[in-house]
């Protein structure tokens, strides 16, 4: 059964209510799949502790929790230092008790310290946003780079066959459009399509590094380097075919 949750609760209300505080305590969902600002995030939950945590977020009306990746375990921590708050849009309860939720990325945060509550993680977090480029010359350079990267990502997306494209849509939704008149500095987290590209391509860059990066230019360069690396590998494979 699919339950669509009240749209009035999807405006990051509990986040906005705590903007005056330096630190906010939020529940943390730990998994391998990162969440990004403004990008859909869908997951199937089997673990009882995680289902309990999500249900509490729904019952409280906040509809929000933080998502961190578990790739930091090898470094001695149970989850990454950076993550993204997501807002639950709807839920599907399956016959076997599994819970499927559709959510949307909201704001990025930095983990100040980790806690445990009723067998699931919580954390005191500080919210982060991008550093603003103020010089006109630097802004124009950023716009040019942004356009170049968008064209690379768009070409990659349109080259996918139907099954691959449908998989991408399931993971990250439709590719956001590019507004030629927009200023990259307008949004505190940068253009949505950049986050979409990281979610859709599932790059080799550590997700927490991407989420924690406060510079749009650096994230754009990450995408370019990833594309160039894939192109080089493709050329190597083509060359091997003639050996």
Phi, psi and omega in degrees: 000132179263129178241116176273125185275154185306125182296334181297340182266008186261021185253029178057040186297319184286335174288314181298325183292343184247016183297336181284343180268144179288322182239145178230138176265124181227153173290147183240127175260120183256125178203180181278341185260121183284157173248148182229152180304135175068007182248136178302146179224114182241138180208149176257126186250123178251329183293129184297321181295319179290323177297320180296318180296314180296319180297324178294323178296322179289313182297327181284343181089353180287323179060021185227148173203166180266147177244125176232149178275156183266011184288351181274000183302320181296338180271006177095002178246148181288341177200168188295164182278345180232149180202185182228134173286134174243152177247125182289130178261316176203167180223150176235122177260117181276165184299327181275005177097349178295148183243126176248125180239143171252127182224173179227132179298144186238282184229153178269154179213163176244133180284121177271312172206153185259146181223174177226135179220121179050043174073014170229160186280146167227171179203149169272124187233157172241132182280145184234159176211174182287150170285136183273133175277119187261328183286137184300317181297318180293324179295317179295321178297320180294320178298318180296315179296319180299315179297318180298314181293321179301318180297323178295315181292320180296319178297318177298315183295316182288343179276350181291147174283172187302311180301319180294321180293322178294324177296317179298318180296322179295322183283315191233000182080188179288151179292124178297151180282167179251124180262108184294338182266357184279151176266124181304340183274354186297315184267137181295346179242007179083178182298143181296327184295333178294315178295322177301318181298319178293321180291317184287319184275341181049061185295167180280351178292134179305123183306321181293332176292319179295310182296322183278350182289123183269010183235121178301318182302318180295321179293322177297318179294325176301316180294319179296314181298321178296317180295316179295323178296317179295322179295319178297318179296321179296318178294322178296319180293321177297320180294320179296331181294340182261359180279000000 
